[in-house]
Amino acid sequence: MFFAIHPKLPMRNKAATKDFYVNKLGFRDIGAQDLPAYMMLMLDRIEIHFFLFADLDPKENYGQVYIRTTHIDDLYLQLQKIGVAIHPNGQMQVKPWRQKEFSILDPDNNLLTFGEAI
């Protein structure tokens, strides 16, 4: 019955969010029309949607997404090479639940954790 999930995260500034996800992470805009308060982005087989929350306080944002991936070592190095900051508490490490993981923050402090099964 269920076949996909598309998380919705808050954004304060659509242009800044789009720039980060498209130009740093490689997503593409899949919105059928340009809506000022909503955005849909896709990379490979995942989608993340964003809604405008202009008054969001990034220090109080608890938006989080866990993204399963392959070739996590390459992704980690690629993001570091282009200057994407790794979360201070999210350096690459193997977790007890047999996932190799690392985390980054987007411009609105939404936490993106990438994980690969080992």
N, C-alpha and C positions, 0 to 999 in steps of 0.2 A: 504494500500500500504506500508507505513513505518512500521517497527516493532521493530527496535532496534537502539541504537546509542552507539558508542564506542569512547569515547574521546581519543585523542592522546596528551600526555604530554611530554615535554622535560625531558631528563635525561643526566647528565654529566658522570655518572659512572654506567654501567649496573649492576655490582655486588652489589653496595651499594643500588641501587633502588630495585633490586630484594630482597635483604636481608630485607629491611624495609617492603615492601608489603607482602612478603611471611611469614617472621618470626614474624613480629609485628602485621600485620593486618589480616593474614590468607588467603591471595590470593594463587592461584596456577598458575604455568606457563602452558599455553595452546598452546605455539608455536609448530608448527609441526616440526620445526628445529631450532637449535640455531643460530640465526643471530646476529652477533656482534653489529649491530647498531639498532636493533629493538627488542621489547619484547611485548608479549601479556599475560596479567594476568586476572584471573577470580576469583570472589568470589560470591557464590550463583548465581544470575542471571545477574550480571553486569560484564562487561569487561572494562578494561582500557588498552590502548596501549601506548607504550613509544618509542620515537625515540631518537637516540643519538644526543646530542647537546653539544659537549665537551667544547665549548667556552661560554656556558651559564653563565651569571652573575646572581647568585641566587637573588641578591638584585634588579634585574630588571626583574625578572620572574613574569608574571601575570597569569600563568596557574592556572585554577580553575575548580573544579568539585563539583557539588552538588549531594549528594548521599542520596536518600530517604531510610529510614530504619524502622524497627520495634524494639522494646525493646531498645530504645536509652539510657535509664538510665543505663541498664546493659552494653552496649557498652562503654559508657563514663567511668564507673567505671573500666571496664576491661582494657581499654587503659591506664588509670592512674596507675593502679596496675602494669602493665608491663613497666611503665616508658615512655610511649609516651607523649610528651609534648603537652598540649592543647595550642592553639594559644593564646597569651596574650589578644587579643581582641575577642576571640572566645569561652569564657567560656559558659557552658550550660545555655541557657535562652529561655524563650518563646517569640517569635517574634509576632508583631502585625498581621502578616499574618497567625496566628494560626499554627505555626510550632515550635516545640521544637528543638533547634539546638545547635551544637557546631562545632568547626573547629580545624584542625591540619595542620601542614606543613610537607611535605615529605622532603627528603634530598636535593631536588633542589628548595625548597620553592614553590612547587605547593600547592595551598590551597585546602584542602579537607574539605568540609562542609557536615556534616551529619544532616539530618532533619527527624522528625517524625510528622505527622499530629496529632493535639490534638482536 
